[in-house]
Amino acid sequence: MQEEGKIRHIGVSETTVADIQRAQKIVTVVSVQNKYNITDRAYEDVVDYCEKNQIAFIPWSRSRLAN
């Protein structure tokens, strides 16, 4: 669908470097959205991979201010 122009950009979420590399064999991945914050750095390797490969990294964090 990306080659046909029906999908412009593809992003993935909650994924590992290995998963991104597997996806890149099929499509162009432009962004990754994983949980990442000051206390949770489990995806540091994904952040590094994204930076090296010019892939946008979009961190998210669950707010502790919610009721």
PyMOL commands that set and color helices and strands:
alter all, ss='L'
color gray80, all
select helices_A, chain A and resi 17-24+44-52
alter helices_A, ss='H'
color red, helices_A
select strands_A, chain A and resi 10-13+29-35+56-60
alter strands_A, ss='S'
color yellow, strands_A
deselect
rebuild
show_as cartoon
